[in-house]
Amino acid sequence: MAIVFSDIHGNTRKLHKALSYKPDELHIFAGDAVDSFVKTPQDQEKCLEELVASKCILIYGNHELSYHPTRTMSCSGWHQYGADNFPKYLDDKIWKAAYAVDDYLITHAGLATPYCGKSKSAKSMATVLNKKFKDNHSTIYAVGRSRGGRSSSGGIFWYDFRYDWEKLTDKFNQVFGHCALREPYHEIKPNGKQHICINSDDRTDECWVFDTKEQRIVRL
């Protein structure tokens, strides 16, 4: 069982809300603690610092990777303060590309059908994705056309389930963030698999978490 949250973008109020919800349960952060047009670079560093000091499972978002020393990306909101101060928090021994719990596959942006391969479970898929993370040229780093890239769909750091050509794979239950929504998204597919997006608007302190035990989104 776990509490999943994502995309706090320097908002410590969102971070504290998520961490204080069922604090004794495992918490999983699905990426994007940094970059914001609202919060200061220092606020963003504070979020990184607190996340690394917490007992959360940490999953890279595309914005963390824009400051990663060897897997850099170009993301909106990038700033020199982050380039100077964030890499020390982004050790690959602490952060992951994917994680599975209670039969849910958790990534930053979701997994599109072309990238799901032959894995038969969320756990085995997470293992594959974490191995692929070591290859800077892996398709998991692809950027879809909807986000300014050349691929039909983005990889797990850039996929946009609303606009990318390829659909989310319904081979696994999935929880992800990345796409800022006014309301959380929870869809049950015809085969019973669930897709959950929990990224709220960066301009508000409202946040949503997904409780894997209760199989529901909780608004905080």
Steps between C-alpha positions, in 0.01 A plus 500: 500500500624850423410866463603641162543872426681704236586834339536728799734737310648673803174522693588393853136526610407227252796294613406523866135420426597186313754382755263557792222289343529155659859577603572142608430363151755481219498819291605509135586825326448478125728783393532875436599657830672785318446776242221747546389839376345564844734356765857618552806289421561483875150359555574239237825403668317471831258252343788294363679507832193388695414227250850353509495512881161328512430128470320549169565295191620763252430482127668735255289751311614675184577812703738314732674361193557850367748539789634144503878496446494236225139479372413861442185613321377844404191603697309823547583675825867399494726737696868533583439476874368150446791404278736608779311350794263216400730225364621402848144387583450291184712192562389195300537289814210690655277571201334257258341513157204284605357310794225244553281449804169317546501417127522870403778619269613845607693728265519874456297532181347159435591219263369502142418179315808495269734490799342225710697209350442143614476556875198334654483679834545853635795379707685348205426808289647727768813286506537531121450878509758545775752303295425708191559817700873425492502541120491868407373407154210287619151568368387572857649848446298565182305825468170487314386752240244641742792614718720626217683174423512271199349179635137397460488467879731598781680260729431473872636849574316690225191306397179705492196272523273781382670586172759240399409281204545166676276405792598399850556128514218324681728205567566638848334714765678836480546802725679806364515880504660736246175635350360785708124456544225702662352175625668164559460228239400143586386267224420131520560329166270227362751235614488638855839674494515846657667819377547779754650848443566699818670820382307806621543859381833649607336833581298366794584329830242231434643156438378147444649170607413147398454242773584159352341309787165679473539536122383859505616856447500716813482879470710684759 
